[in-house]
Amino acid sequence: MKKLLLIAVAALLATPVFAGSVPDISLNDLKAAIAKKDVTIIDVNGTASYKEGHIPGAIDYVADKGDLASKLPKDKNALIVAYCSSEYCGAYAKAAKAAQELGYTNVQHFKPGLAGWKSAGEPLTKG
């Protein structure tokens, strides 16, 4: 019984703080949405990282979180994609949750994050 309880506690601790339903978006689908200008991307890596390089068109969540509503589209069904540094980072959840709390219904996660974008040879925007 004790062992089962320990396993249950460990599973709960391993669960991300934000367990909302945020599906992943693939690299190809994200690139297609960017090409169609059909996505708002949120970078949660921090302002210093953002200035060093981010996915083109992304907004800096750390700098803009206080005014996030004005940075997002009026259409609550618009595609919003949040990402952080890598597939092992869970910080994207803050931005995803904030967008959902503002009423956005199509919020997704780019799981490979900035590291995956770079390793795929995709361009970065600096500044």
N, C-alpha and C positions, 0 to 999 in steps of 0.2 A: 504494500500500500504506500509506504514511504517513497519507494522508487517511482511509482506512478505519479505521485504528487510532485516529486522533483522534476520529472519529465514534463509534466503539465506547466509548471512554473517556468522552466527553461523555454518552452515553446511560446509562452506568453511574452517573455522578455525578448525573444527573437522577433516577435511580430513588430512591424513598423508602428510608430506612434500614430501615423495616419493610415488607416486601413480602409479608406474610401475606395470606391470603384473607379480606378484610373487605369484604363488599358494602356498597354505599350503601343508605340508607333514605330514602325521599322524605319531604317535609314532611307530606303527607297521611297516609302510613302511620305516621309518628311521632306525629302528633296523634291518630290512632285508637288507637294503643297506649297513649298517655298517658290518653286518655278511658277505656279499659278497665282502666287500672292494670296493664298487662301489659308494662311495660318498666322497666328500671333505666338511668338516663341518667348519663353521666359527663362532667363539664365539666373540660377540661384547661387552661383559660385563666389559671389562677393565682387565688390567694385574693382579691386586691384586685379583680380583674375579677368574680369570683364574687359578692362582696358587693355590687358595683354592679348586678348583674343577671344572672340565668342562666335557662335553660329550667326551667319549674316541675318540681320533683321531682328535679332533677339533684343529684348529689353532687360535692363539690369534690375532684377527684383530687389536687391538690397537698397539701391538708390531710389527706386520708384514704389516700394511697397506701400508707403503712406498715401500715394496717389494712384494706386494700381487701377482703380476704376476708370480713370481718364486715359490710361494707356491701352486699355482693352477695347475691342470693337463694341459697337452698340448692340449688334446681333448676339443674343445670348446662346445661340446655337453654333456660333462660329468655332472653328477649331483653335484650341489653345493647347500648346505643348510646353511642358516644363522639363527642364533637365538640370543636372548638376555635373559633378566632375567625372564620374564613371558609373558603371553598373553597380558598384558597391556602395554608392552614396544614396542616402535617403532624404537629403535636404530638399529635393524637388517637391516633396510632399507639402511643404509649407506653401509654396506658390500654387500648387494644384488645389489645395484646400481653400486658399484665399479666393481663387477664381470660382470655385464651386460655391463658396459662400456669397459671392456676388451674383450668383444665378446662372453661371455658365454650365452648359450641359454636355459639351463635347470637349472635355479636358483629357489630355493624354500625356503619357510620359515617354520621353526618349531615353530609354534605359541605358544605352551605351554612353550617354553623356558626352561631355567635351572630349574625353580621351578617345571614345569610339569614333566621333566625328573626325578628329585629327588622324587617327590610325587608318581611316578609310580614304585619306588623302583629300578630304574636302577642305575648301577654303575657310579662312577665319577673317572676321572683321576686327580691326584693332581700334582702340579709342573709346 
